[in-house]
Amino acid sequence: MGEVVRMPLKAPTAASTLVFYSWEAILQDLPPRSRKKALITAYRGGLIPAALVSYLMDLWELESI
């Protein structure tokens, strides 16, 4: 697997804040393994940016992709 690269996040905009809280609300009730699968699927489908995936993985203490 490749190395995880952390990029500094820009100041949040209203749209990015809404996206974050929407994804967090959708995924927070899932068990950890399902959260990870959902994040990977959404990222590969282009629905969420890598920085958000990385942040949520850290927030929920999931293993790195």
ZAFI-282115 format. One line per field, with one value per residue: chain; x, y, z of N, C-alpha, C in turn. Coordinates in steps of 0.1 Angstrom, whole numbers. Layout:
// residues N
mol <- [A|...]
n_X <- [X|...]
n_Y <- [Y|...]
n_Z <- [Z|...]
ca_X <- [X|...]
ca_Y <- [Y|...]
ca_Z <- [Z|...]
c_X <- [X|...]
c_Y <- [Y|...]
c_Z <- [Z|...]
***
This chain:
// residues 65
mol <- [A|A|A|A|A|A|A|A|A|A|A|A|A|A|A|A|A|A|A|A|A|A|A|A|A|A|A|A|A|A|A|A|A|A|A|A|A|A|A|A|A|A|A|A|A|A|A|A|A|A|A|A|A|A|A|A|A|A|A|A|A|A|A|A|A]
n_X <- [8|3|20|4|-5|-6|-23|-25|-55|-77|-93|-125|-154|-188|-200|-182|-183|-209|-209|-191|-204|-227|-218|-206|-228|-243|-226|-219|-235|-230|-213|-177|-162|-180|-182|-156|-156|-176|-166|-143|-156|-171|-151|-136|-156|-157|-171|-164|-137|-102|-90|-111|-118|-94|-95|-119|-113|-92|-107|-125|-108|-100|-83|-57|-62]
n_Y <- [-12|23|53|74|106|137|166|201|214|237|268|262|263|273|253|232|226|218|195|179|175|163|138|128|125|106|83|78|61|36|4|2|-12|-12|16|22|8|22|47|43|34|57|76|64|66|92|109|121|141|132|144|146|120|111|127|118|91|93|106|87|67|47|21|30|34]
n_Z <- [0|-5|8|32|25|41|37|42|53|37|48|62|41|37|22|22|49|52|36|51|76|67|56|79|96|81|81|108|124|115|119|126|106|84|81|71|47|34|32|16|-8|-14|-18|-40|-59|-64|-48|-23|-11|-8|15|33|37|50|73|85|89|108|129|136|144|126|107|84|49]
ca_X <- [0|11|21|-6|1|-15|-23|-32|-69|-81|-103|-137|-164|-201|-203|-174|-188|-222|-205|-185|-215|-236|-211|-204|-241|-246|-217|-216|-243|-225|-201|-164|-158|-189|-178|-144|-160|-184|-156|-135|-165|-175|-139|-134|-167|-155|-182|-158|-123|-92|-87|-122|-116|-84|-100|-129|-106|-86|-117|-131|-97|-100|-70|-55|-65]
ca_Y <- [0|36|61|84|120|146|179|210|218|251|273|256|271|268|241|221|223|210|182|172|171|153|125|123|120|94|72|76|50|23|-2|7|-19|-7|30|22|4|32|58|39|34|71|82|59|71|107|116|129|143|124|150|143|106|110|133|109|79|97|109|74|59|35|18|37|27]
ca_Z <- [0|-6|20|34|25|47|31|51|48|36|58|57|35|41|14|27|63|50|31|62|86|60|56|93|100|73|85|122|130|110|126|121|93|74|78|63|33|28|29|4|-19|-17|-24|-53|-68|-65|-40|-13|-13|1|28|42|41|60|85|92|94|121|138|141|147|117|101|72|37]
c_X <- [9|11|10|0|-10|-13|-30|-45|-70|-91|-116|-147|-178|-204|-195|-178|-201|-218|-199|-196|-225|-230|-209|-217|-246|-239|-216|-223|-238|-214|-188|-160|-167|-185|-166|-148|-168|-175|-148|-144|-168|-163|-136|-144|-166|-165|-176|-143|-114|-90|-99|-122|-106|-88|-109|-123|-99|-96|-123|-121|-98|-86|-69|-58|-52]
c_Y <- [12|43|71|97|129|160|188|214|233|255|267|267|266|254|229|216|214|196|173|167|162|139|119|118|107|82|69|65|36|17|2|0|-14|8|30|18|15|44|55|39|48|78|77|63|86|115|125|130|135|130|147|129|104|115|124|96|82|100|97|64|46|33|26|28|22]
c_Z <- [0|7|20|34|31|41|40|44|47|46|53|52|40|34|20|41|62|46|43|72|80|60|70|98|94|79|100|129|125|119|119|107|81|70|69|49|26|24|17|-8|-24|-24|-38|-63|-70|-58|-29|-15|-4|14|38|46|52|73|93|97|107|132|145|144|139|111|88|60|31]
***
